[in-house]
Amino acid sequence: MPRRYHHYVYVVELSPDVLYEPRFKKANPDYVAGKPCVYVGMTGLDPDVRFDKHKAGIQSNRFVQAFGLRLLPELYEMYNPMPYDGARDMEVELAIGLREAGYGVWQA
């Protein structure tokens, strides 16, 4: 019986107000003004469920809890689902790619 993959990468759009956070700003020295700010993560849950947990403060990233606006499935749904190792690697690759494209990125 083939194994069913259940890990996901996901991208959350963050409010531009996150740029006033020194740690976020320092992590994104090549940010291009006007590009979105995002959080890139991976999870064994459905991305919608994981986003709701972030917003509720359950195992939450503080930037997502305070500044998270919505999921951006157009940036990640083509990769999902995948095995754990694939999701772990894709989280890093996706964050690097978005940062190179000028996005402000926070990665778990």
Biopython code that builds the backbone (N, CA, C, O; Angstrom):
import numpy as np
from Bio.PDB.StructureBuilder import StructureBuilder

atoms = [
    (1, "MET", "N", (0.834, -1.170, 0.000)),
    (1, "MET", "CA", (0.000, 0.000, 0.000)),
    (1, "MET", "C", (0.892, 1.252, 0.000)),
    (1, "MET", "O", (1.765, 1.378, 0.859)),
    (2, "PRO", "N", (0.686, 2.178, -0.949)),
    (2, "PRO", "CA", (1.533, 3.367, -0.999)),
    (2, "PRO", "C", (1.298, 4.271, 0.214)),
    (2, "PRO", "O", (0.193, 4.362, 0.750)),
    (3, "ARG", "N", (2.360, 4.921, 0.615)),
    (3, "ARG", "CA", (2.298, 5.802, 1.774)),
    (3, "ARG", "C", (1.652, 7.136, 1.396)),
    (3, "ARG", "O", (1.962, 7.710, 0.352)),
    (4, "ARG", "N", (0.764, 7.617, 2.243)),
    (4, "ARG", "CA", (0.099, 8.890, 1.996)),
    (4, "ARG", "C", (0.893, 10.008, 2.675)),
    (4, "ARG", "O", (1.130, 9.973, 3.883)),
    (5, "TYR", "N", (1.295, 10.985, 1.890)),
    (5, "TYR", "CA", (2.059, 12.102, 2.439)),
    (5, "TYR", "C", (1.119, 13.080, 3.133)),
    (5, "TYR", "O", (-0.006, 13.301, 2.684)),
    (6, "HIS", "N", (1.589, 13.662, 4.227)),
    (6, "HIS", "CA", (0.713, 14.582, 4.953)),
    (6, "HIS", "C", (1.457, 15.782, 5.545)),
    (6, "HIS", "O", (1.027, 16.345, 6.552)),
    (7, "HIS", "N", (2.556, 16.168, 4.929)),
    (7, "HIS", "CA", (3.259, 17.365, 5.364)),
    (7, "HIS", "C", (3.125, 18.440, 4.292)),
    (7, "HIS", "O", (3.026, 18.157, 3.098)),
    (8, "TYR", "N", (3.126, 19.681, 4.765)),
    (8, "TYR", "CA", (2.837, 20.810, 3.892)),
    (8, "TYR", "C", (3.786, 21.963, 4.182)),
    (8, "TYR", "O", (4.206, 22.167, 5.320)),
    (9, "VAL", "N", (4.117, 22.714, 3.137)),
    (9, "VAL", "CA", (4.702, 24.034, 3.327)),
    (9, "VAL", "C", (3.559, 25.024, 3.153)),
    (9, "VAL", "O", (2.582, 24.746, 2.457)),
    (10, "TYR", "N", (3.691, 26.171, 3.786)),
    (10, "TYR", "CA", (2.651, 27.194, 3.650)),
    (10, "TYR", "C", (3.282, 28.573, 3.775)),
    (10, "TYR", "O", (4.364, 28.736, 4.339)),
    (11, "VAL", "N", (2.574, 29.564, 3.232)),
    (11, "VAL", "CA", (3.047, 30.944, 3.253)),
    (11, "VAL", "C", (1.912, 31.816, 3.773)),
    (11, "VAL", "O", (0.784, 31.743, 3.287)),
    (12, "VAL", "N", (2.228, 32.643, 4.771)),
    (12, "VAL", "CA", (1.268, 33.571, 5.352)),
    (12, "VAL", "C", (1.677, 34.994, 4.977)),
    (12, "VAL", "O", (2.827, 35.390, 5.169)),
    (13, "GLU", "N", (0.735, 35.751, 4.447)),
    (13, "GLU", "CA", (0.998, 37.165, 4.193)),
    (13, "GLU", "C", (0.977, 37.904, 5.525)),
    (13, "GLU", "O", (0.076, 37.710, 6.341)),
    (14, "LEU", "N", (1.976, 38.751, 5.737)),
    (14, "LEU", "CA", (2.068, 39.556, 6.943)),
    (14, "LEU", "C", (1.777, 41.021, 6.612)),
    (14, "LEU", "O", (2.066, 41.494, 5.512)),
    (15, "SER", "N", (1.213, 41.709, 7.562)),
    (15, "SER", "CA", (0.974, 43.133, 7.403)),
    (15, "SER", "C", (2.304, 43.856, 7.190)),
    (15, "SER", "O", (3.316, 43.466, 7.772)),
    (16, "PRO", "N", (2.314, 44.900, 6.366)),
    (16, "PRO", "CA", (3.552, 45.672, 6.190)),
    (16, "PRO", "C", (4.061, 46.285, 7.498)),
    (16, "PRO", "O", (5.225, 46.676, 7.584)),
    (17, "ASP", "N", (3.206, 46.372, 8.507)),
    (17, "ASP", "CA", (3.635, 46.897, 9.806)),
    (17, "ASP", "C", (4.745, 46.054, 10.430)),
    (17, "ASP", "O", (5.457, 46.531, 11.313)),
    (18, "VAL", "N", (4.902, 44.802, 9.981)),
    (18, "VAL", "CA", (5.967, 43.946, 10.507)),
    (18, "VAL", "C", (7.347, 44.538, 10.205)),
    (18, "VAL", "O", (8.329, 44.200, 10.866)),
    (19, "LEU", "N", (7.418, 45.417, 9.211)),
    (19, "LEU", "CA", (8.699, 46.044, 8.860)),
    (19, "LEU", "C", (9.203, 46.983, 9.955)),
    (19, "LEU", "O", (10.368, 47.380, 9.938)),
    (20, "TYR", "N", (8.346, 47.339, 10.899)),
    (20, "TYR", "CA", (8.770, 48.166, 12.035)),
    (20, "TYR", "C", (9.400, 47.330, 13.147)),
    (20, "TYR", "O", (9.916, 47.876, 14.121)),
    (21, "GLU", "N", (9.358, 46.015, 13.002)),
    (21, "GLU", "CA", (9.965, 45.114, 13.977)),
    (21, "GLU", "C", (11.460, 44.970, 13.647)),
    (21, "GLU", "O", (11.806, 44.497, 12.564)),
    (22, "PRO", "N", (12.342, 45.370, 14.566)),
    (22, "PRO", "CA", (13.784, 45.338, 14.265)),
    (22, "PRO", "C", (14.318, 43.979, 13.826)),
    (22, "PRO", "O", (15.143, 43.911, 12.915)),
    (23, "ARG", "N", (13.867, 42.902, 14.454)),
    (23, "ARG", "CA", (14.378, 41.567, 14.066)),
    (23, "ARG", "C", (13.959, 41.208, 12.642)),
    (23, "ARG", "O", (14.745, 40.630, 11.892)),
    (24, "PHE", "N", (12.736, 41.545, 12.270)),
    (24, "PHE", "CA", (12.258, 41.251, 10.920)),
    (24, "PHE", "C", (13.039, 42.091, 9.908)),
    (24, "PHE", "O", (13.507, 41.578, 8.892)),
    (25, "LYS", "N", (13.172, 43.369, 10.194)),
    (25, "LYS", "CA", (13.886, 44.267, 9.280)),
    (25, "LYS", "C", (15.341, 43.825, 9.101)),
    (25, "LYS", "O", (15.861, 43.838, 7.985)),
    (26, "LYS", "N", (15.994, 43.436, 10.195)),
    (26, "LYS", "CA", (17.393, 43.006, 10.131)),
    (26, "LYS", "C", (17.556, 41.725, 9.309)),
    (26, "LYS", "O", (18.572, 41.545, 8.637)),
    (27, "ALA", "N", (16.566, 40.841, 9.359)),
    (27, "ALA", "CA", (16.619, 39.572, 8.620)),
    (27, "ALA", "C", (16.366, 39.758, 7.126)),
    (27, "ALA", "O", (16.537, 38.820, 6.348)),
    (28, "ASN", "N", (15.962, 40.955, 6.725)),
    (28, "ASN", "CA", (15.603, 41.210, 5.325)),
    (28, "ASN", "C", (16.275, 42.470, 4.781)),
    (28, "ASN", "O", (15.592, 43.419, 4.395)),
    (29, "PRO", "N", (17.613, 42.485, 4.749)),
    (29, "PRO", "CA", (18.304, 43.702, 4.305)),
    (29, "PRO", "C", (18.069, 44.044, 2.830)),
    (29, "PRO", "O", (18.232, 45.198, 2.435)),
    (30, "ASP", "N", (17.691, 43.065, 2.018)),
    (30, "ASP", "CA", (17.477, 43.308, 0.587)),
    (30, "ASP", "C", (16.003, 43.405, 0.226)),
    (30, "ASP", "O", (15.635, 43.247, -0.938)),
    (31, "TYR", "N", (15.149, 43.667, 1.228)),
    (31, "TYR", "CA", (13.716, 43.802, 0.976)),
    (31, "TYR", "C", (13.466, 44.923, -0.031)),
    (31, "TYR", "O", (14.046, 46.004, 0.072)),
    (32, "VAL", "N", (12.596, 44.651, -1.006)),
    (32, "VAL", "CA", (12.218, 45.632, -2.018)),
    (32, "VAL", "C", (10.903, 46.272, -1.592)),
    (32, "VAL", "O", (9.888, 45.588, -1.459)),
    (33, "ALA", "N", (10.923, 47.571, -1.382)),
    (33, "ALA", "CA", (9.726, 48.284, -0.930)),
    (33, "ALA", "C", (8.536, 47.981, -1.845)),
    (33, "ALA", "O", (8.646, 48.019, -3.070)),
    (34, "GLY", "N", (7.405, 47.681, -1.217)),
    (34, "GLY", "CA", (6.191, 47.370, -1.965)),
    (34, "GLY", "C", (5.927, 45.888, -2.154)),
    (34, "GLY", "O", (4.796, 45.490, -2.432)),
    (35, "LYS", "N", (6.962, 45.063, -2.006)),
    (35, "LYS", "CA", (6.770, 43.610, -2.099)),
    (35, "LYS", "C", (6.107, 43.121, -0.815)),
    (35, "LYS", "O", (6.218, 43.773, 0.223)),
    (36, "PRO", "N", (5.419, 41.980, -0.874)),
    (36, "PRO", "CA", (4.779, 41.453, 0.334)),
    (36, "PRO", "C", (5.787, 40.998, 1.382)),
    (36, "PRO", "O", (6.925, 40.646, 1.071)),
    (37, "CYS", "N", (5.340, 41.015, 2.618)),
    (37, "CYS", "CA", (6.068, 40.415, 3.731)),
    (37, "CYS", "C", (5.357, 39.109, 4.050)),
    (37, "CYS", "O", (4.127, 39.069, 4.104)),
    (38, "VAL", "N", (6.119, 38.042, 4.263)),
    (38, "VAL", "CA", (5.517, 36.725, 4.440)),
    (38, "VAL", "C", (6.234, 35.922, 5.518)),
    (38, "VAL", "O", (7.377, 36.198, 5.879)),
    (39, "TYR", "N", (5.528, 34.931, 6.011)),
    (39, "TYR", "CA", (6.084, 33.910, 6.896)),
    (39, "TYR", "C", (6.007, 32.601, 6.139)),
    (39, "TYR", "O", (4.961, 32.284, 5.573)),
    (40, "VAL", "N", (7.087, 31.828, 6.111)),
    (40, "VAL", "CA", (7.112, 30.523, 5.452)),
    (40, "VAL", "C", (7.297, 29.460, 6.530)),
    (40, "VAL", "O", (8.215, 29.541, 7.346)),
    (41, "GLY", "N", (6.417, 28.468, 6.524)),
    (41, "GLY", "CA", (6.512, 27.404, 7.509)),
    (41, "GLY", "C", (6.200, 26.053, 6.901)),
    (41, "GLY", "O", (5.869, 25.944, 5.720)),
    (42, "MET", "N", (6.313, 25.012, 7.738)),
    (42, "MET", "CA", (5.924, 23.659, 7.335)),
    (42, "MET", "C", (5.123, 23.049, 8.466)),
    (42, "MET", "O", (5.285, 23.425, 9.627)),
    (43, "THR", "N", (4.266, 22.116, 8.129)),
    (43, "THR", "CA", (3.380, 21.533, 9.132)),
    (43, "THR", "C", (2.908, 20.153, 8.695)),
    (43, "THR", "O", (2.925, 19.816, 7.511)),
    (44, "GLY", "N", (2.492, 19.373, 9.668)),
    (44, "GLY", "CA", (1.838, 18.096, 9.404)),
    (44, "GLY", "C", (0.328, 18.257, 9.382)),
    (44, "GLY", "O", (-0.397, 17.288, 9.156)),
    (45, "LEU", "N", (-0.151, 19.477, 9.617)),
    (45, "LEU", "CA", (-1.578, 19.787, 9.606)),
    (45, "LEU", "C", (-1.954, 20.429, 8.279)),
    (45, "LEU", "O", (-1.087, 20.821, 7.499)),
    (46, "ASP", "N", (-3.252, 20.532, 8.030)),
    (46, "ASP", "CA", (-3.722, 21.312, 6.896)),
    (46, "ASP", "C", (-3.282, 22.767, 7.123)),
    (46, "ASP", "O", (-3.406, 23.262, 8.243)),
    (47, "PRO", "N", (-2.775, 23.463, 6.106)),
    (47, "PRO", "CA", (-2.321, 24.836, 6.303)),
    (47, "PRO", "C", (-3.382, 25.773, 6.900)),
    (47, "PRO", "O", (-3.041, 26.675, 7.664)),
    (48, "ASP", "N", (-4.655, 25.572, 6.563)),
    (48, "ASP", "CA", (-5.720, 26.407, 7.140)),
    (48, "ASP", "C", (-5.805, 26.209, 8.654)),
    (48, "ASP", "O", (-5.959, 27.172, 9.405)),
    (49, "VAL", "N", (-5.705, 24.971, 9.090)),
    (49, "VAL", "CA", (-5.751, 24.662, 10.517)),
    (49, "VAL", "C", (-4.528, 25.258, 11.206)),
    (49, "VAL", "O", (-4.640, 25.832, 12.289)),
    (50, "ARG", "N", (-3.367, 25.124, 10.583)),
    (50, "ARG", "CA", (-2.142, 25.652, 11.183)),
    (50, "ARG", "C", (-2.208, 27.172, 11.310)),
    (50, "ARG", "O", (-1.791, 27.724, 12.328)),
    (51, "PHE", "N", (-2.727, 27.850, 10.291)),
    (51, "PHE", "CA", (-2.869, 29.307, 10.347)),
    (51, "PHE", "C", (-3.789, 29.710, 11.501)),
    (51, "PHE", "O", (-3.490, 30.651, 12.236)),
    (52, "ASP", "N", (-4.906, 29.001, 11.658)),
    (52, "ASP", "CA", (-5.828, 29.292, 12.760)),
    (52, "ASP", "C", (-5.139, 29.119, 14.112)),
    (52, "ASP", "O", (-5.378, 29.898, 15.034)),
    (53, "LYS", "N", (-4.285, 28.101, 14.234)),
    (53, "LYS", "CA", (-3.556, 27.887, 15.489)),
    (53, "LYS", "C", (-2.574, 29.032, 15.751)),
    (53, "LYS", "O", (-2.447, 29.494, 16.885)),
    (54, "HIS", "N", (-1.878, 29.488, 14.705)),
    (54, "HIS", "CA", (-0.992, 30.640, 14.864)),
    (54, "HIS", "C", (-1.778, 31.827, 15.419)),
    (54, "HIS", "O", (-1.364, 32.449, 16.397)),
    (55, "LYS", "N", (-2.905, 32.136, 14.795)),
    (55, "LYS", "CA", (-3.686, 33.301, 15.186)),
    (55, "LYS", "C", (-4.251, 33.164, 16.598)),
    (55, "LYS", "O", (-4.447, 34.162, 17.291)),
    (56, "ALA", "N", (-4.514, 31.928, 17.022)),
    (56, "ALA", "CA", (-5.036, 31.678, 18.364)),
    (56, "ALA", "C", (-3.926, 31.629, 19.415)),
    (56, "ALA", "O", (-4.213, 31.525, 20.607)),
    (57, "GLY", "N", (-2.670, 31.703, 18.990)),
    (57, "GLY", "CA", (-1.557, 31.674, 19.929)),
    (57, "GLY", "C", (-1.119, 30.284, 20.329)),
    (57, "GLY", "O", (-0.399, 30.126, 21.315)),
    (58, "ILE", "N", (-1.536, 29.275, 19.589)),
    (58, "ILE", "CA", (-1.179, 27.882, 19.883)),
    (58, "ILE", "C", (0.054, 27.518, 19.050)),
    (58, "ILE", "O", (-0.017, 27.453, 17.823)),
    (59, "GLN", "N", (1.178, 27.285, 19.724)),
    (59, "GLN", "CA", (2.458, 27.017, 19.040)),
    (59, "GLN", "C", (2.661, 28.023, 17.916)),
    (59, "GLN", "O", (2.963, 27.662, 16.778)),
    (60, "SER", "N", (2.489, 29.278, 18.259)),
    (60, "SER", "CA", (2.444, 30.343, 17.269)),
    (60, "SER", "C", (3.778, 31.040, 17.091)),
    (60, "SER", "O", (4.563, 31.166, 18.031)),
    (61, "ASN", "N", (4.017, 31.485, 15.889)),
    (61, "ASN", "CA", (5.101, 32.416, 15.627)),
    (61, "ASN", "C", (4.561, 33.800, 15.949)),
    (61, "ASN", "O", (3.446, 34.135, 15.548)),
    (62, "ARG", "N", (5.327, 34.601, 16.660)),
    (62, "ARG", "CA", (4.807, 35.895, 17.110)),
    (62, "ARG", "C", (4.488, 36.838, 15.963)),
    (62, "ARG", "O", (3.562, 37.643, 16.065)),
    (63, "PHE", "N", (5.249, 36.751, 14.859)),
    (63, "PHE", "CA", (4.957, 37.616, 13.722)),
    (63, "PHE", "C", (3.638, 37.217, 13.060)),
    (63, "PHE", "O", (2.874, 38.082, 12.632)),
    (64, "VAL", "N", (3.368, 35.928, 12.973)),
    (64, "VAL", "CA", (2.110, 35.487, 12.376)),
    (64, "VAL", "C", (0.944, 35.852, 13.293)),
    (64, "VAL", "O", (-0.093, 36.320, 12.822)),
    (65, "GLN", "N", (1.109, 35.641, 14.593)),
    (65, "GLN", "CA", (0.028, 35.957, 15.518)),
    (65, "GLN", "C", (-0.318, 37.443, 15.472)),
    (65, "GLN", "O", (-1.495, 37.802, 15.448)),
    (66, "ALA", "N", (0.688, 38.304, 15.460)),
    (66, "ALA", "CA", (0.446, 39.743, 15.508)),
    (66, "ALA", "C", (0.159, 40.367, 14.136)),
    (66, "ALA", "O", (-0.626, 41.310, 14.042)),
    (67, "PHE", "N", (0.791, 39.845, 13.067)),
    (67, "PHE", "CA", (0.726, 40.510, 11.774)),
    (67, "PHE", "C", (0.143, 39.654, 10.645)),
    (67, "PHE", "O", (-0.006, 40.138, 9.523)),
    (68, "GLY", "N", (-0.192, 38.375, 10.932)),
    (68, "GLY", "CA", (-0.697, 37.484, 9.885)),
    (68, "GLY", "C", (-2.035, 37.944, 9.338)),
    (68, "GLY", "O", (-2.966, 38.217, 10.096)),
    (69, "LEU", "N", (-2.127, 38.027, 8.011)),
    (69, "LEU", "CA", (-3.354, 38.461, 7.354)),
    (69, "LEU", "C", (-4.117, 37.298, 6.731)),
    (69, "LEU", "O", (-5.320, 37.145, 6.944)),
    (70, "ARG", "N", (-3.409, 36.488, 5.965)),
    (70, "ARG", "CA", (-4.060, 35.387, 5.246)),
    (70, "ARG", "C", (-3.005, 34.467, 4.673)),
    (70, "ARG", "O", (-1.828, 34.819, 4.583)),
    (71, "LEU", "N", (-3.448, 33.278, 4.286)),
    (71, "LEU", "CA", (-2.580, 32.346, 3.572)),
    (71, "LEU", "C", (-2.457, 32.790, 2.122)),
    (71, "LEU", "O", (-3.367, 33.411, 1.574)),
    (72, "LEU", "N", (-1.334, 32.469, 1.511)),
    (72, "LEU", "CA", (-1.102, 32.755, 0.092)),
    (72, "LEU", "C", (-0.904, 31.436, -0.660)),
    (72, "LEU", "O", (0.216, 31.106, -1.049)),
    (73, "PRO", "N", (-1.998, 30.678, -0.866)),
    (73, "PRO", "CA", (-1.861, 29.348, -1.465)),
    (73, "PRO", "C", (-1.246, 29.339, -2.858)),
    (73, "PRO", "O", (-0.692, 28.323, -3.278)),
    (74, "GLU", "N", (-1.334, 30.446, -3.579)),
    (74, "GLU", "CA", (-0.736, 30.485, -4.916)),
    (74, "GLU", "C", (0.781, 30.336, -4.865)),
    (74, "GLU", "O", (1.407, 30.033, -5.882)),
    (75, "LEU", "N", (1.378, 30.545, -3.694)),
    (75, "LEU", "CA", (2.828, 30.411, -3.553)),
    (75, "LEU", "C", (3.272, 29.031, -3.071)),
    (75, "LEU", "O", (4.466, 28.732, -3.080)),
    (76, "TYR", "N", (2.318, 28.177, -2.645)),
    (76, "TYR", "CA", (2.754, 26.895, -2.078)),
    (76, "TYR", "C", (1.919, 25.680, -2.445)),
    (76, "TYR", "O", (2.411, 24.558, -2.330)),
    (77, "GLU", "N", (0.682, 25.850, -2.881)),
    (77, "GLU", "CA", (-0.181, 24.670, -3.015)),
    (77, "GLU", "C", (0.300, 23.657, -4.046)),
    (77, "GLU", "O", (-0.048, 22.479, -3.960)),
    (78, "MET", "N", (1.094, 24.096, -5.017)),
    (78, "MET", "CA", (1.582, 23.167, -6.043)),
    (78, "MET", "C", (2.587, 22.154, -5.494)),
    (78, "MET", "O", (2.865, 21.145, -6.142)),
    (79, "TYR", "N", (3.136, 22.418, -4.298)),
    (79, "TYR", "CA", (4.128, 21.531, -3.697)),
    (79, "TYR", "C", (3.515, 20.482, -2.766)),
    (79, "TYR", "O", (4.158, 19.476, -2.466)),
    (80, "ASN", "N", (2.305, 20.699, -2.316)),
    (80, "ASN", "CA", (1.705, 19.891, -1.246)),
    (80, "ASN", "C", (0.800, 18.784, -1.753)),
    (80, "ASN", "O", (0.257, 18.893, -2.852)),
    (81, "PRO", "N", (0.621, 17.714, -0.975)),
    (81, "PRO", "CA", (1.381, 17.316, 0.212)),
    (81, "PRO", "C", (2.697, 16.653, -0.185)),
    (81, "PRO", "O", (2.931, 16.350, -1.355)),
    (82, "MET", "N", (3.547, 16.437, 0.809)),
    (82, "MET", "CA", (4.853, 15.833, 0.551)),
    (82, "MET", "C", (5.344, 15.123, 1.798)),
    (82, "MET", "O", (4.773, 15.298, 2.875)),
    (83, "PRO", "N", (6.396, 14.321, 1.671)),
    (83, "PRO", "CA", (6.952, 13.673, 2.865)),
    (83, "PRO", "C", (7.618, 14.712, 3.774)),
    (83, "PRO", "O", (7.910, 15.828, 3.346)),
    (84, "TYR", "N", (7.850, 14.334, 5.011)),
    (84, "TYR", "CA", (8.437, 15.241, 5.998)),
    (84, "TYR", "C", (9.741, 15.861, 5.503)),
    (84, "TYR", "O", (9.909, 17.079, 5.567)),
    (85, "ASP", "N", (10.669, 15.032, 5.008)),
    (85, "ASP", "CA", (11.961, 15.552, 4.549)),
    (85, "ASP", "C", (11.797, 16.543, 3.402)),
    (85, "ASP", "O", (12.507, 17.546, 3.332)),
    (86, "GLY", "N", (10.870, 16.258, 2.520)),
    (86, "GLY", "CA", (10.605, 17.169, 1.405)),
    (86, "GLY", "C", (10.066, 18.502, 1.884)),
    (86, "GLY", "O", (10.465, 19.554, 1.385)),
    (87, "ALA", "N", (9.152, 18.461, 2.859)),
    (87, "ALA", "CA", (8.576, 19.701, 3.397)),
    (87, "ALA", "C", (9.641, 20.516, 4.126)),
    (87, "ALA", "O", (9.698, 21.739, 3.998)),
    (88, "ARG", "N", (10.481, 19.826, 4.889)),
    (88, "ARG", "CA", (11.548, 20.515, 5.627)),
    (88, "ARG", "C", (12.473, 21.250, 4.657)),
    (88, "ARG", "O", (12.823, 22.409, 4.885)),
    (89, "ASP", "N", (12.865, 20.579, 3.583)),
    (89, "ASP", "CA", (13.757, 21.185, 2.592)),
    (89, "ASP", "C", (13.046, 22.273, 1.786)),
    (89, "ASP", "O", (13.628, 23.319, 1.502)),
    (90, "MET", "N", (11.794, 22.025, 1.421)),
    (90, "MET", "CA", (11.049, 22.988, 0.615)),
    (90, "MET", "C", (10.791, 24.277, 1.379)),
    (90, "MET", "O", (10.754, 25.353, 0.782)),
    (91, "GLU", "N", (10.612, 24.182, 2.693)),
    (91, "GLU", "CA", (10.419, 25.392, 3.509)),
    (91, "GLU", "C", (11.611, 26.330, 3.342)),
    (91, "GLU", "O", (11.438, 27.534, 3.157)),
    (92, "VAL", "N", (12.811, 25.778, 3.406)),
    (92, "VAL", "CA", (14.031, 26.575, 3.270)),
    (92, "VAL", "C", (14.154, 27.113, 1.850)),
    (92, "VAL", "O", (14.434, 28.297, 1.658)),
    (93, "GLU", "N", (13.950, 26.262, 0.861)),
    (93, "GLU", "CA", (14.088, 26.677, -0.536)),
    (93, "GLU", "C", (13.081, 27.758, -0.912)),
    (93, "GLU", "O", (13.422, 28.721, -1.599)),
    (94, "LEU", "N", (11.841, 27.595, -0.461)),
    (94, "LEU", "CA", (10.800, 28.572, -0.768)),
    (94, "LEU", "C", (11.130, 29.914, -0.124)),
    (94, "LEU", "O", (10.976, 30.959, -0.756)),
    (95, "ALA", "N", (11.581, 29.894, 1.123)),
    (95, "ALA", "CA", (11.951, 31.139, 1.803)),
    (95, "ALA", "C", (13.102, 31.835, 1.079)),
    (95, "ALA", "O", (13.074, 33.052, 0.896)),
    (96, "ILE", "N", (14.099, 31.079, 0.673)),
    (96, "ILE", "CA", (15.237, 31.662, -0.056)),
    (96, "ILE", "C", (14.769, 32.274, -1.370)),
    (96, "ILE", "O", (15.152, 33.393, -1.711)),
    (97, "GLY", "N", (13.944, 31.542, -2.103)),
    (97, "GLY", "CA", (13.443, 32.041, -3.388)),
    (97, "GLY", "C", (12.631, 33.323, -3.250)),
    (97, "GLY", "O", (12.782, 34.245, -4.052)),
    (98, "LEU", "N", (11.775, 33.386, -2.242)),
    (98, "LEU", "CA", (10.968, 34.591, -2.030)),
    (98, "LEU", "C", (11.845, 35.761, -1.596)),
    (98, "LEU", "O", (11.639, 36.890, -2.044)),
    (99, "ARG", "N", (12.812, 35.502, -0.736)),
    (99, "ARG", "CA", (13.722, 36.570, -0.289)),
    (99, "ARG", "C", (14.519, 37.088, -1.491)),
    (99, "ARG", "O", (14.718, 38.295, -1.622)),
    (100, "GLU", "N", (14.975, 36.191, -2.365)),
    (100, "GLU", "CA", (15.720, 36.618, -3.560)),
    (100, "GLU", "C", (14.843, 37.438, -4.501)),
    (100, "GLU", "O", (15.348, 38.260, -5.265)),
    (101, "ALA", "N", (13.518, 37.213, -4.447)),
    (101, "ALA", "CA", (12.586, 37.970, -5.281)),
    (101, "ALA", "C", (12.202, 39.312, -4.642)),
    (101, "ALA", "O", (11.375, 40.044, -5.184)),
    (102, "GLY", "N", (12.806, 39.630, -3.489)),
    (102, "GLY", "CA", (12.578, 40.920, -2.862)),
    (102, "GLY", "C", (11.539, 40.937, -1.758)),
    (102, "GLY", "O", (11.285, 41.984, -1.163)),
    (103, "TYR", "N", (10.931, 39.782, -1.475)),
    (103, "TYR", "CA", (9.948, 39.700, -0.398)),
    (103, "TYR", "C", (10.630, 39.884, 0.955)),
    (103, "TYR", "O", (11.818, 39.598, 1.106)),
    (104, "GLY", "N", (9.869, 40.361, 1.931)),
    (104, "GLY", "CA", (10.313, 40.318, 3.320)),
    (104, "GLY", "C", (9.898, 38.971, 3.862)),
    (104, "GLY", "O", (8.709, 38.652, 3.840)),
    (105, "VAL", "N", (10.835, 38.159, 4.353)),
    (105, "VAL", "CA", (10.536, 36.763, 4.711)),
    (105, "VAL", "C", (10.978, 36.461, 6.132)),
    (105, "VAL", "O", (12.085, 36.810, 6.542)),
    (106, "TRP", "N", (10.090, 35.802, 6.881)),
    (106, "TRP", "CA", (10.456, 35.198, 8.150)),
    (106, "TRP", "C", (10.196, 33.714, 7.999)),
    (106, "TRP", "O", (9.126, 33.307, 7.547)),
    (107, "GLN", "N", (11.173, 32.905, 8.375)),
    (107, "GLN", "CA", (11.050, 31.458, 8.222)),
    (107, "GLN", "C", (11.204, 30.809, 9.582)),
    (107, "GLN", "O", (12.021, 31.233, 10.399)),
    (108, "ALA", "N", (10.397, 29.760, 9.821)),
    (108, "ALA", "CA", (10.387, 29.103, 11.138)),
    (108, "ALA", "C", (11.693, 28.525, 11.484)),
    (108, "ALA", "O", (11.845, 27.940, 12.557)),
]
sb = StructureBuilder()
sb.init_structure("model")
sb.init_model(0)
sb.init_chain("A")
sb.init_seg("    ")
for serial, (resi, resn, name, xyz) in enumerate(atoms, 1):
    if name == "N":
        sb.init_residue(resn, " ", resi, " ")
    sb.init_atom(name, np.array(xyz, "f"), 0.0, 1.0, " ", f" {name:<3s}", serial, name[0])
structure = sb.get_structure()
